[in-house]
Amino acid sequence: MKRILDTEKFNIIGERIKQARINAKMSQKELSERLELLAVYTCRGSVSRIENGRRAVTDIEIDAISKVLNVSLDYLFGRDEQA
């Protein structure tokens, strides 16, 4: 089966997540802990892999990440430049 993405990355939003997290002055561990409060269990290592494009992200994780970082889904997907 052919991959949807033509690159070696497993997601297209990792870099935006990282930038939004840095803008929020939040560590990967803090992001992980805040996701856990929403019943989304994503360890710090997984956050790192997501940000580096080495791990796919579920729709539930994307929604929770946008809420925790207070950014729009359009921002995460690069359709809007404003967080």
N, C-alpha and C positions, 0 to 999 in steps of 0.2 A: 504494500500500500504506500502510495506517495505521500510524503509529509506536506502539510498545508503551508508551512513556512519554508522558504528557500534558504534559510540561514541555519546556523547551528544552534540558535537560541530556541528555547521552549516556550517563550512568551514575548509579547511585544510591549509590555507595560512595566517591566522591571526597573528600567532607568527612571521612569516617571515616579514610581513608588519611592525609589531611593531619594530623588530630589525633593519630593513632598515630605518625606520623613526628616530629611536634613533641615528643610525650611521650618518644620514644626519643632526643631531642636529636640528630636526624639532619637534614642538609640534603637538599634534592632531589638534589643531585649525588651525595652519599654513598649515597642510596637507589638511584639509577641504577647506581652502581658496584657495589653489593652484589648487585643483580639480575643484573648482567653475570656475576658469579661463579657464578650458577646457570644461565648460558647463556640468560638472558632479557634481550634487548637493548632497553632502554627508555631513551632519552636523557633528560636533565634537563628539556628542554622538554616532552617527552611526559608526564613526571611532573607538571609544572605544569598541563598541559591536563587530565590525569586528575583532579587535585585540584580543578580549577575546573569540572569536569563538561563540558568542551568536547571530550572524547575518550572513546570507548568503551574498555573494558578487556577483554582476552581472559581466558578461564578460566585459561590458563597464567600470565598476568601476575598475576591475583588470587591464585592459589595461592602464587606466589613472593613477592609482596608480604606476604602473611600470614606466611610463614616468616621473611622478613628483618625484619619489624617485630615478630615474636613475638606476633601477635594471632590470634584465632580468625576463621574465616570468618563465624561467627555475629555477631561484633562488627562486622566490616566491613559486613555486610548489615543491621545495626541490629536484629538479633534478640536481642542480648545487650549489656548496657551495660558489662560488664567486658571490658577488652582482654585 
